[in-house]
């Protein structure tokens, strides 16, 4: 952490976001269990789906991103995190590689995988009723991206914590070492990719 | 009098996943329209095609990180059918049930304490910076500790039965891939009584809240609807893992009962609407206007004839007495129902831990192969349907999913509009606290916006306010 943020805030500030993912990495954050109480002595939680702070209230020391980018809104949120966080962590396989959502990027023998996915869900599916024969299309719905993109293709990422989902232990270990300036890389046995 | 306005709540927070609400206010400051939008799309039903059947229970749980076990087991049940297995070995079925009770327990605890409790403890209009689990832990450390440890207990049950807390591999077509070692059983038994006591305290907390706020609960996002869930085949008891479909009207009339779930598509159909990626299921013969229904903890309390564990059954009777045995239509009563289910899960976990079948070694069955499989389970948020066809090469050729939150789409939208009309209409100034009321109504459904779209990504929740001409009037995002 920078000296500036240490001097101005007694506690570090952390923000989290879930983009195109399953929320499992946020569940893994909660899997640090009783140590949540220890972590709370070190940090304040700013913008996060776990709080009602829907926008940044001030600059944060650490931003944690779950999920990749599947629509324009994901991109905006990710860029906002990059602008407002000193350190940005991509948490889990979706943020790092696209994960399950990226399965829509390539469908065998298909030139238009996204179109085929939309058609199956809303037009050709067997047990649906669609009076307009259109896929959902409304100003309230953000535009879908042609592909699902990992975070590092959109903004610069400082750390990647692998796993689907990463275990609570590696999240706690990484965060507490980053916050106390002791982070020297991941312990080999903690790194898991599934 | 002013200009028409559009108010946006984006993202909806303290729900799993993402959503967005739009509220349309006319020039008289009346709410014309209010909608919950699901803004992400994944396309799972298409891209699962071509995957091998044994991969499916492992892949599908990545739809959702909060209830991965429910997707895992619904898919496994469908694959059992394809593998020609109608009855699992006792060890396999009991291990799966243990996994599922662990899942429902942790998910319900997470929802009640971590996500909803700040509204109930501090008030719907409390300052935004106060409404989160971290403040609950600060102000009520004992309650906070219990929340953390109860959720941990459920997660560890999942880990012991599936290998991992999130996205495990326990269930395989026709069975399970591990049993429960004695030392793990003893570890869980050592704190089961404490868990049961805490679960009973949680029921009391939720019940007292519901009864003490009787007027609020009666009017807040409440309305009659149909209800649907699985019930046990023999006697209509609550059964979270297996059974037949039962649907009741708002007054308790039977719409259908003991319907074998492979016939779900004869009674249910999903409507597509332009403004949400989440579809709107309804009961075919009743049509989209009156055929929509709700699922989840309160729906299960309404449909189940009784509960087969004594402490939860007594609590169920107490809940039913409030409405003289008729279905309870109060959205906020979902919290009470949810905690009754936590007690039921803990009672079931205790019963299973004491069953020596969990240490059995007969794990997987095979049978005569079929081309189609349908698996249905009661996930924490309600009924969950997985439907697949598989070809002779074991590759998936067709997939249809109706997830719990999708069943509740119409109900959530009605609750959003009801609360918006009651709490926002006629005000010059819309405060952040007023907007939180809309989110409180959504949270009562514990929506899992992560898996609700079968789509890639997340589901933003946004409230819109339109004028009488249907134009977007104003956009005021809920922000702090």
Interface residues (C-beta under 8 A of the other chain):
Chain A: X18 X19 X20 X21 X22 X23 X24 X25 X26 X27 X28 X30 X31 X33 X34 X36 X37 X40 X45 X48 X49 X50 X51 X52 X53 X54 X55 X57 X67 X70 X71 X73 X74 X99 X100 X101 X102 X103 X104 X107 X108 X113 X114 X116 X117 X118 X119 X120 X121 X122 X125 X126 X127 X128 X129 X130 X131 X132 X134 X135 X136 X137 X138 X139 X140 X141 X142 X144 X148 X164 X165 X167 X168 X194
Chain B: X10 X11 X13 X14 X15 X16 X17 X18 X20 X22 X35 X37 X39 X40 X41 X42 X43 X44 X45 X46 X47 X49 X50 X59 X62 X63 X64 X65 X66 X68 X110 X114 X115 X128 X129 X131 X132 X133 X134 X137 X138 X141 X144 X145 X148 X149 X151 X152 X155 X164 X165 X166 X167 X265 X268 X269 X270 X271 X272 X273 X274 X275 X276 X277 X279 X288 X400 X436 X439 X448 X450 X451 X454 X455 X456 X457 X458 X460 X462 X464 X472 X477 X478 X479 X480
